[in-house]
Amino acid sequence: MDPAALFEFHKGKTITTMPTLKTTCLVELDEEPPHPLILKQLDVALTMSMLLHAKPDGRGSRHAKVVIDGSNTTGFQRTAV
């Protein structure tokens, strides 16, 4: 259990969003497919890891973090690691 999510749950708040077809896109609905990695960003990340003597393990993944406290109107953040 995520302690932050549990903390927000115990507050008992209700967060309501009112999306409309004119102002809501696939990203906000979490329906947008993942985009290809930007190779320049990957190159920078690998260069930094070499400078820091880090050893990337070769595994890469993409994550969607659910945000339930209302601070992120789309309700999630996407991250590639």
Gaussian input, Z-matrix of N, CA and C with variables (Angstrom, degrees):
# hf/3-21g

backbone

0 1
 N
 C     1     B1
 C     2     B2     1     A1
 N     3     B3     2     A2     1     D1
 C     4     B4     3     A3     2     D2
 C     5     B5     4     A4     3     D3
 N     6     B6     5     A5     4     D4
 C     7     B7     6     A6     5     D5
 C     8     B8     7     A7     6     D6
 N     9     B9     8     A8     7     D7
 C    10    B10     9     A9     8     D8
 C    11    B11    10    A10     9     D9
 N    12    B12    11    A11    10    D10
 C    13    B13    12    A12    11    D11
 C    14    B14    13    A13    12    D12
 N    15    B15    14    A14    13    D13
 C    16    B16    15    A15    14    D14
 C    17    B17    16    A16    15    D15
 N    18    B18    17    A17    16    D16
 C    19    B19    18    A18    17    D17
 C    20    B20    19    A19    18    D18
 N    21    B21    20    A20    19    D19
 C    22    B22    21    A21    20    D20
 C    23    B23    22    A22    21    D21
 N    24    B24    23    A23    22    D22
 C    25    B25    24    A24    23    D23
 C    26    B26    25    A25    24    D24
 N    27    B27    26    A26    25    D25
 C    28    B28    27    A27    26    D26
 C    29    B29    28    A28    27    D27
 N    30    B30    29    A29    28    D28
 C    31    B31    30    A30    29    D29
 C    32    B32    31    A31    30    D30
 N    33    B33    32    A32    31    D31
 C    34    B34    33    A33    32    D32
 C    35    B35    34    A34    33    D33
 N    36    B36    35    A35    34    D34
 C    37    B37    36    A36    35    D35
 C    38    B38    37    A37    36    D36
 N    39    B39    38    A38    37    D37
 C    40    B40    39    A39    38    D38
 C    41    B41    40    A40    39    D39
 N    42    B42    41    A41    40    D40
 C    43    B43    42    A42    41    D41
 C    44    B44    43    A43    42    D42
 N    45    B45    44    A44    43    D43
 C    46    B46    45    A45    44    D44
 C    47    B47    46    A46    45    D45
 N    48    B48    47    A47    46    D46
 C    49    B49    48    A48    47    D47
 C    50    B50    49    A49    48    D48
 N    51    B51    50    A50    49    D49
 C    52    B52    51    A51    50    D50
 C    53    B53    52    A52    51    D51
 N    54    B54    53    A53    52    D52
 C    55    B55    54    A54    53    D53
 C    56    B56    55    A55    54    D54
 N    57    B57    56    A56    55    D55
 C    58    B58    57    A57    56    D56
 C    59    B59    58    A58    57    D57
 N    60    B60    59    A59    58    D58
 C    61    B61    60    A60    59    D59
 C    62    B62    61    A61    60    D60
 N    63    B63    62    A62    61    D61
 C    64    B64    63    A63    62    D62
 C    65    B65    64    A64    63    D63
 N    66    B66    65    A65    64    D64
 C    67    B67    66    A66    65    D65
 C    68    B68    67    A67    66    D66
 N    69    B69    68    A68    67    D67
 C    70    B70    69    A69    68    D68
 C    71    B71    70    A70    69    D69
 N    72    B72    71    A71    70    D70
 C    73    B73    72    A72    71    D71
 C    74    B74    73    A73    72    D72
 N    75    B75    74    A74    73    D73
 C    76    B76    75    A75    74    D74
 C    77    B77    76    A76    75    D75
 N    78    B78    77    A77    76    D76
 C    79    B79    78    A78    77    D77
 C    80    B80    79    A79    78    D78
 N    81    B81    80    A80    79    D79
 C    82    B82    81    A81    80    D80
 C    83    B83    82    A82    81    D81
 N    84    B84    83    A83    82    D82
 C    85    B85    84    A84    83    D83
 C    86    B86    85    A85    84    D84
 N    87    B87    86    A86    85    D85
 C    88    B88    87    A87    86    D86
 C    89    B89    88    A88    87    D87
 N    90    B90    89    A89    88    D88
 C    91    B91    90    A90    89    D89
 C    92    B92    91    A91    90    D90
 N    93    B93    92    A92    91    D91
 C    94    B94    93    A93    92    D92
 C    95    B95    94    A94    93    D93
 N    96    B96    95    A95    94    D94
 C    97    B97    96    A96    95    D95
 C    98    B98    97    A97    96    D96
 N    99    B99    98    A98    97    D97
 C   100   B100    99    A99    98    D98
 C   101   B101   100   A100    99    D99
 N   102   B102   101   A101   100   D100
 C   103   B103   102   A102   101   D101
 C   104   B104   103   A103   102   D102
 N   105   B105   104   A104   103   D103
 C   106   B106   105   A105   104   D104
 C   107   B107   106   A106   105   D105
 N   108   B108   107   A107   106   D106
 C   109   B109   108   A108   107   D107
 C   110   B110   109   A109   108   D108
 N   111   B111   110   A110   109   D109
 C   112   B112   111   A111   110   D110
 C   113   B113   112   A112   111   D111
 N   114   B114   113   A113   112   D112
 C   115   B115   114   A114   113   D113
 C   116   B116   115   A115   114   D114
 N   117   B117   116   A116   115   D115
 C   118   B118   117   A117   116   D116
 C   119   B119   118   A118   117   D117
 N   120   B120   119   A119   118   D118
 C   121   B121   120   A120   119   D119
 C   122   B122   121   A121   120   D120
 N   123   B123   122   A122   121   D121
 C   124   B124   123   A123   122   D122
 C   125   B125   124   A124   123   D123
 N   126   B126   125   A125   124   D124
 C   127   B127   126   A126   125   D125
 C   128   B128   127   A127   126   D126
 N   129   B129   128   A128   127   D127
 C   130   B130   129   A129   128   D128
 C   131   B131   130   A130   129   D129
 N   132   B132   131   A131   130   D130
 C   133   B133   132   A132   131   D131
 C   134   B134   133   A133   132   D132
 N   135   B135   134   A134   133   D133
 C   136   B136   135   A135   134   D134
 C   137   B137   136   A136   135   D135
 N   138   B138   137   A137   136   D136
 C   139   B139   138   A138   137   D137
 C   140   B140   139   A139   138   D138
 N   141   B141   140   A140   139   D139
 C   142   B142   141   A141   140   D140
 C   143   B143   142   A142   141   D141
 N   144   B144   143   A143   142   D142
 C   145   B145   144   A144   143   D143
 C   146   B146   145   A145   144   D144
 N   147   B147   146   A146   145   D145
 C   148   B148   147   A147   146   D146
 C   149   B149   148   A148   147   D147
 N   150   B150   149   A149   148   D148
 C   151   B151   150   A150   149   D149
 C   152   B152   151   A151   150   D150
 N   153   B153   152   A152   151   D151
 C   154   B154   153   A153   152   D152
 C   155   B155   154   A154   153   D153
 N   156   B156   155   A155   154   D154
 C   157   B157   156   A156   155   D155
 C   158   B158   157   A157   156   D156
 N   159   B159   158   A158   157   D157
 C   160   B160   159   A159   158   D158
 C   161   B161   160   A160   159   D159
 N   162   B162   161   A161   160   D160
 C   163   B163   162   A162   161   D161
 C   164   B164   163   A163   162   D162
 N   165   B165   164   A164   163   D163
 C   166   B166   165   A165   164   D164
 C   167   B167   166   A166   165   D165
 N   168   B168   167   A167   166   D166
 C   169   B169   168   A168   167   D167
 C   170   B170   169   A169   168   D168
 N   171   B171   170   A170   169   D169
 C   172   B172   171   A171   170   D170
 C   173   B173   172   A172   171   D171
 N   174   B174   173   A173   172   D172
 C   175   B175   174   A174   173   D173
 C   176   B176   175   A175   174   D174
 N   177   B177   176   A176   175   D175
 C   178   B178   177   A177   176   D176
 C   179   B179   178   A178   177   D177
 N   180   B180   179   A179   178   D178
 C   181   B181   180   A180   179   D179
 C   182   B182   181   A181   180   D180
 N   183   B183   182   A182   181   D181
 C   184   B184   183   A183   182   D182
 C   185   B185   184   A184   183   D183
 N   186   B186   185   A185   184   D184
 C   187   B187   186   A186   185   D185
 C   188   B188   187   A187   186   D186
 N   189   B189   188   A188   187   D187
 C   190   B190   189   A189   188   D188
 C   191   B191   190   A190   189   D189
 N   192   B192   191   A191   190   D190
 C   193   B193   192   A192   191   D191
 C   194   B194   193   A193   192   D192
 N   195   B195   194   A194   193   D193
 C   196   B196   195   A195   194   D194
 C   197   B197   196   A196   195   D195
 N   198   B198   197   A197   196   D196
 C   199   B199   198   A198   197   D197
 C   200   B200   199   A199   198   D198
 N   201   B201   200   A200   199   D199
 C   202   B202   201   A201   200   D200
 C   203   B203   202   A202   201   D201
 N   204   B204   203   A203   202   D202
 C   205   B205   204   A204   203   D203
 C   206   B206   205   A205   204   D204
 N   207   B207   206   A206   205   D205
 C   208   B208   207   A207   206   D206
 C   209   B209   208   A208   207   D207
 N   210   B210   209   A209   208   D208
 C   211   B211   210   A210   209   D209
 C   212   B212   211   A211   210   D210
 N   213   B213   212   A212   211   D211
 C   214   B214   213   A213   212   D212
 C   215   B215   214   A214   213   D213
 N   216   B216   215   A215   214   D214
 C   217   B217   216   A216   215   D215
 C   218   B218   217   A217   216   D216
 N   219   B219   218   A218   217   D217
 C   220   B220   219   A219   218   D218
 C   221   B221   220   A220   219   D219
 N   222   B222   221   A221   220   D220
 C   223   B223   222   A222   221   D221
 C   224   B224   223   A223   222   D222
 N   225   B225   224   A224   223   D223
 C   226   B226   225   A225   224   D224
 C   227   B227   226   A226   225   D225
 N   228   B228   227   A227   226   D226
 C   229   B229   228   A228   227   D227
 C   230   B230   229   A229   228   D228
 N   231   B231   230   A230   229   D229
 C   232   B232   231   A231   230   D230
 C   233   B233   232   A232   231   D231
 N   234   B234   233   A233   232   D232
 C   235   B235   234   A234   233   D233
 C   236   B236   235   A235   234   D234
 N   237   B237   236   A236   235   D235
 C   238   B238   237   A237   236   D236
 C   239   B239   238   A238   237   D237
 N   240   B240   239   A239   238   D238
 C   241   B241   240   A240   239   D239
 C   242   B242   241   A241   240   D240

   B1=1.4574
   B2=1.5187
   B3=1.3088
   B4=1.4494
   B5=1.5328
   B6=1.3401
   B7=1.4688
   B8=1.5293
   B9=1.3344
   B10=1.4656
   B11=1.5315
   B12=1.3343
   B13=1.4580
   B14=1.5265
   B15=1.3253
   B16=1.4630
   B17=1.5239
   B18=1.3223
   B19=1.4621
   B20=1.5237
   B21=1.3396
   B22=1.4603
   B23=1.5260
   B24=1.3193
   B25=1.4591
   B26=1.5281
   B27=1.3301
   B28=1.4654
   B29=1.5234
   B30=1.3257
   B31=1.4614
   B32=1.5273
   B33=1.3363
   B34=1.4551
   B35=1.5189
   B36=1.3352
   B37=1.4659
   B38=1.5167
   B39=1.3012
   B40=1.4528
   B41=1.5191
   B42=1.3068
   B43=1.4616
   B44=1.5192
   B45=1.3056
   B46=1.4597
   B47=1.5234
   B48=1.3050
   B49=1.4593
   B50=1.5179
   B51=1.3012
   B52=1.4511
   B53=1.5269
   B54=1.3268
   B55=1.4629
   B56=1.5245
   B57=1.3187
   B58=1.4556
   B59=1.5253
   B60=1.2925
   B61=1.4594
   B62=1.5227
   B63=1.3388
   B64=1.4554
   B65=1.5262
   B66=1.3255
   B67=1.4701
   B68=1.5251
   B69=1.3115
   B70=1.4556
   B71=1.5210
   B72=1.3331
   B73=1.4553
   B74=1.5280
   B75=1.3229
   B76=1.4591
   B77=1.5279
   B78=1.3258
   B79=1.4614
   B80=1.5260
   B81=1.3229
   B82=1.4659
   B83=1.5205
   B84=1.3073
   B85=1.4614
   B86=1.5275
   B87=1.3303
   B88=1.4625
   B89=1.5214
   B90=1.3090
   B91=1.4593
   B92=1.5250
   B93=1.3388
   B94=1.4608
   B95=1.5259
   B96=1.3187
   B97=1.4683
   B98=1.5245
   B99=1.3384
   B100=1.4698
   B101=1.5207
   B102=1.3019
   B103=1.4560
   B104=1.5208
   B105=1.3316
   B106=1.4621
   B107=1.5308
   B108=1.3285
   B109=1.4584
   B110=1.5128
   B111=1.3197
   B112=1.4556
   B113=1.5270
   B114=1.3372
   B115=1.4560
   B116=1.5285
   B117=1.3189
   B118=1.4675
   B119=1.5334
   B120=1.3280
   B121=1.4613
   B122=1.5194
   B123=1.3156
   B124=1.4587
   B125=1.5279
   B126=1.3317
   B127=1.4566
   B128=1.5298
   B129=1.3151
   B130=1.4709
   B131=1.5314
   B132=1.3258
   B133=1.4659
   B134=1.5244
   B135=1.3192
   B136=1.4651
   B137=1.5265
   B138=1.3367
   B139=1.4627
   B140=1.5268
   B141=1.3196
   B142=1.4686
   B143=1.5193
   B144=1.3312
   B145=1.4669
   B146=1.5259
   B147=1.3319
   B148=1.4701
   B149=1.5252
   B150=1.3368
   B151=1.4628
   B152=1.5275
   B153=1.3146
   B154=1.4720
   B155=1.5230
   B156=1.3375
   B157=1.4664
   B158=1.5307
   B159=1.3177
   B160=1.4609
   B161=1.5177
   B162=1.2969
   B163=1.4590
   B164=1.5333
   B165=1.3379
   B166=1.4672
   B167=1.5225
   B168=1.3114
   B169=1.4680
   B170=1.5249
   B171=1.3336
   B172=1.4579
   B173=1.5188
   B174=1.3157
   B175=1.4629
   B176=1.5211
   B177=1.2785
   B178=1.4546
   B179=1.5184
   B180=1.3020
   B181=1.4644
   B182=1.5209
   B183=1.2953
   B184=1.4622
   B185=1.5152
   B186=1.3113
   B187=1.4565
   B188=1.5231
   B189=1.3046
   B190=1.4602
   B191=1.5131
   B192=1.3220
   B193=1.4531
   B194=1.5243
   B195=1.3012
   B196=1.4539
   B197=1.5215
   B198=1.3112
   B199=1.4567
   B200=1.5200
   B201=1.3370
   B202=1.4665
   B203=1.5223
   B204=1.3362
   B205=1.4604
   B206=1.5212
   B207=1.3225
   B208=1.4598
   B209=1.5213
   B210=1.3376
   B211=1.4589
   B212=1.5195
   B213=1.3100
   B214=1.4605
   B215=1.5238
   B216=1.3029
   B217=1.4672
   B218=1.5223
   B219=1.3253
   B220=1.4562
   B221=1.5169
   B222=1.3217
   B223=1.4601
   B224=1.5086
   B225=1.3332
   B226=1.4623
   B227=1.5249
   B228=1.3204
   B229=1.4549
   B230=1.5210
   B231=1.3105
   B232=1.4603
   B233=1.5171
   B234=1.3149
   B235=1.4570
   B236=1.5176
   B237=1.2927
   B238=1.4704
   B239=1.5138
   B240=1.3142
   B241=1.4775
   B242=1.5035
   A1=108.48
   A2=115.81
   A3=122.18
   A4=108.71
   A5=118.91
   A6=120.31
   A7=113.20
   A8=117.59
   A9=120.10
   A10=110.72
   A11=116.38
   A12=119.94
   A13=110.34
   A14=116.90
   A15=120.85
   A16=110.66
   A17=116.94
   A18=121.50
   A19=110.71
   A20=116.81
   A21=120.63
   A22=111.29
   A23=117.38
   A24=121.44
   A25=110.57
   A26=116.85
   A27=120.73
   A28=113.15
   A29=117.80
   A30=120.09
   A31=111.35
   A32=116.37
   A33=120.19
   A34=114.18
   A35=117.86
   A36=120.15
   A37=110.84
   A38=115.59
   A39=122.04
   A40=107.91
   A41=116.11
   A42=121.12
   A43=107.42
   A44=116.13
   A45=121.34
   A46=109.37
   A47=115.59
   A48=119.92
   A49=107.90
   A50=115.57
   A51=120.94
   A52=109.61
   A53=117.95
   A54=119.05
   A55=111.24
   A56=114.57
   A57=120.08
   A58=108.21
   A59=116.74
   A60=120.54
   A61=112.25
   A62=117.38
   A63=120.78
   A64=112.43
   A65=117.69
   A66=119.71
   A67=113.82
   A68=119.00
   A69=121.76
   A70=110.11
   A71=115.56
   A72=119.69
   A73=109.70
   A74=116.63
   A75=121.41
   A76=112.36
   A77=117.56
   A78=120.05
   A79=109.76
   A80=116.49
   A81=120.34
   A82=111.83
   A83=117.44
   A84=121.02
   A85=112.02
   A86=117.30
   A87=124.83
   A88=111.14
   A89=116.64
   A90=122.17
   A91=112.05
   A92=116.83
   A93=121.30
   A94=108.67
   A95=118.06
   A96=118.98
   A97=110.28
   A98=117.43
   A99=119.45
   A100=111.13
   A101=115.66
   A102=121.13
   A103=109.23
   A104=117.59
   A105=119.41
   A106=110.26
   A107=115.18
   A108=119.25
   A109=109.71
   A110=116.04
   A111=120.97
   A112=105.97
   A113=116.44
   A114=121.19
   A115=112.81
   A116=118.40
   A117=120.89
   A118=109.90
   A119=117.31
   A120=120.42
   A121=110.84
   A122=117.24
   A123=120.99
   A124=109.68
   A125=117.10
   A126=121.44
   A127=110.64
   A128=117.12
   A129=120.76
   A130=110.09
   A131=116.84
   A132=120.46
   A133=111.42
   A134=117.49
   A135=120.49
   A136=111.37
   A137=117.46
   A138=120.69
   A139=110.37
   A140=116.80
   A141=120.71
   A142=111.05
   A143=116.43
   A144=118.67
   A145=110.29
   A146=117.09
   A147=119.76
   A148=110.67
   A149=117.54
   A150=121.23
   A151=111.70
   A152=116.48
   A153=121.49
   A154=112.23
   A155=115.97
   A156=122.13
   A157=112.23
   A158=115.45
   A159=120.77
   A160=108.85
   A161=116.40
   A162=120.49
   A163=109.04
   A164=116.88
   A165=119.07
   A166=109.74
   A167=116.50
   A168=119.71
   A169=113.54
   A170=117.52
   A171=119.67
   A172=114.37
   A173=116.80
   A174=118.89
   A175=108.85
   A176=116.61
   A177=121.13
   A178=108.76
   A179=115.84
   A180=118.67
   A181=109.24
   A182=114.55
   A183=121.83
   A184=107.68
   A185=115.29
   A186=120.65
   A187=110.45
   A188=115.55
   A189=121.63
   A190=106.65
   A191=117.06
   A192=122.54
   A193=108.05
   A194=116.39
   A195=120.96
   A196=109.03
   A197=116.77
   A198=122.58
   A199=106.83
   A200=116.29
   A201=118.49
   A202=114.43
   A203=118.11
   A204=118.40
   A205=113.30
   A206=117.78
   A207=120.64
   A208=114.08
   A209=117.86
   A210=120.07
   A211=112.48
   A212=116.92
   A213=121.77
   A214=106.68
   A215=116.46
   A216=119.57
   A217=113.04
   A218=118.31
   A219=119.22
   A220=111.26
   A221=117.39
   A222=120.36
   A223=115.16
   A224=118.76
   A225=119.14
   A226=109.38
   A227=114.40
   A228=121.52
   A229=107.01
   A230=117.77
   A231=121.06
   A232=109.83
   A233=115.35
   A234=121.51
   A235=108.86
   A236=116.06
   A237=121.15
   A238=107.29
   A239=115.62
   A240=120.62
   A241=109.70
   D1=132.63
   D2=177.30
   D3=-74.87
   D4=117.58
   D5=-178.02
   D6=-58.87
   D7=-36.66
   D8=179.66
   D9=-66.65
   D10=-40.50
   D11=178.67
   D12=-65.42
   D13=-40.97
   D14=178.54
   D15=-63.79
   D16=-41.36
   D17=178.10
   D18=-59.68
   D19=-46.98
   D20=179.20
   D21=-64.27
   D22=-37.79
   D23=179.29
   D24=-61.53
   D25=-42.09
   D26=-177.68
   D27=-70.58
   D28=-13.69
   D29=175.48
   D30=-69.55
   D31=-24.74
   D32=178.41
   D33=73.10
   D34=16.39
   D35=179.91
   D36=-77.61
   D37=152.85
   D38=172.36
   D39=-116.49
   D40=126.04
   D41=179.21
   D42=-112.52
   D43=121.27
   D44=-178.21
   D45=-116.35
   D46=129.35
   D47=173.73
   D48=-114.63
   D49=148.18
   D50=-177.14
   D51=-120.95
   D52=76.87
   D53=-179.83
   D54=-70.23
   D55=150.05
   D56=174.83
   D57=-126.76
   D58=158.44
   D59=179.39
   D60=-64.07
   D61=-28.14
   D62=-179.01
   D63=-76.78
   D64=-26.60
   D65=-173.75
   D66=-117.03
   D67=0.45
   D68=-177.08
   D69=-113.89
   D70=135.29
   D71=179.63
   D72=-116.12
   D73=177.18
   D74=-178.66
   D75=-62.36
   D76=-32.65
   D77=179.16
   D78=-62.92
   D79=-46.43
   D80=-179.20
   D81=-63.90
   D82=-29.19
   D83=179.86
   D84=-88.55
   D85=0.57
   D86=-175.93
   D87=59.05
   D88=36.39
   D89=177.79
   D90=-110.00
   D91=-6.63
   D92=-179.89
   D93=-71.80
   D94=127.25
   D95=177.72
   D96=-67.67
   D97=155.27
   D98=178.61
   D99=-60.67
   D100=141.67
   D101=176.77
   D102=-86.99
   D103=157.47
   D104=177.04
   D105=-62.61
   D106=152.03
   D107=175.81
   D108=-63.90
   D109=145.84
   D110=175.71
   D111=-87.47
   D112=113.93
   D113=-171.95
   D114=-60.62
   D115=-32.92
   D116=177.87
   D117=-62.84
   D118=-41.00
   D119=178.58
   D120=-66.90
   D121=-39.11
   D122=177.42
   D123=-63.34
   D124=-41.56
   D125=178.45
   D126=-61.77
   D127=-43.06
   D128=179.10
   D129=-63.44
   D130=-44.01
   D131=-179.89
   D132=-62.56
   D133=-42.78
   D134=179.53
   D135=-69.87
   D136=-37.00
   D137=176.14
   D138=-62.52
   D139=-44.83
   D140=178.52
   D141=-61.84
   D142=-40.71
   D143=-179.75
   D144=-64.35
   D145=-37.27
   D146=177.71
   D147=-66.76
   D148=-42.08
   D149=179.22
   D150=-63.40
   D151=-31.45
   D152=179.90
   D153=-91.35
   D154=5.60
   D155=-178.51
   D156=58.25
   D157=31.28
   D158=175.96
   D159=-83.94
   D160=158.93
   D161=-179.00
   D162=-123.44
   D163=93.76
   D164=177.19
   D165=-57.08
   D166=138.83
   D167=-176.14
   D168=-89.82
   D169=1.64
   D170=176.59
   D171=86.60
   D172=-8.38
   D173=177.99
   D174=-92.14
   D175=136.82
   D176=176.31
   D177=-133.41
   D178=146.11
   D179=179.24
   D180=-151.86
   D181=163.49
   D182=176.70
   D183=-118.79
   D184=140.34
   D185=-176.29
   D186=-128.02
   D187=151.21
   D188=170.19
   D189=-119.47
   D190=117.79
   D191=-179.30
   D192=-96.27
   D193=123.87
   D194=178.87
   D195=-80.98
   D196=131.53
   D197=178.67
   D198=-114.65
   D199=116.88
   D200=-173.05
   D201=-109.40
   D202=3.74
   D203=-176.20
   D204=-91.69
   D205=4.07
   D206=177.51
   D207=87.58
   D208=-4.88
   D209=-177.77
   D210=-75.25
   D211=-19.23
   D212=178.99
   D213=-118.80
   D214=110.22
   D215=-172.28
   D216=-65.19
   D217=-22.67
   D218=178.56
   D219=-85.39
   D220=-14.02
   D221=175.48
   D222=84.82
   D223=-0.41
   D224=179.82
   D225=-155.10
   D226=161.98
   D227=173.16
   D228=-129.88
   D229=136.77
   D230=177.89
   D231=-98.99
   D232=139.95
   D233=-179.25
   D234=-140.13
   D235=140.38
   D236=172.34
   D237=-112.36
   D238=129.24
   D239=177.88
   D240=-129.88

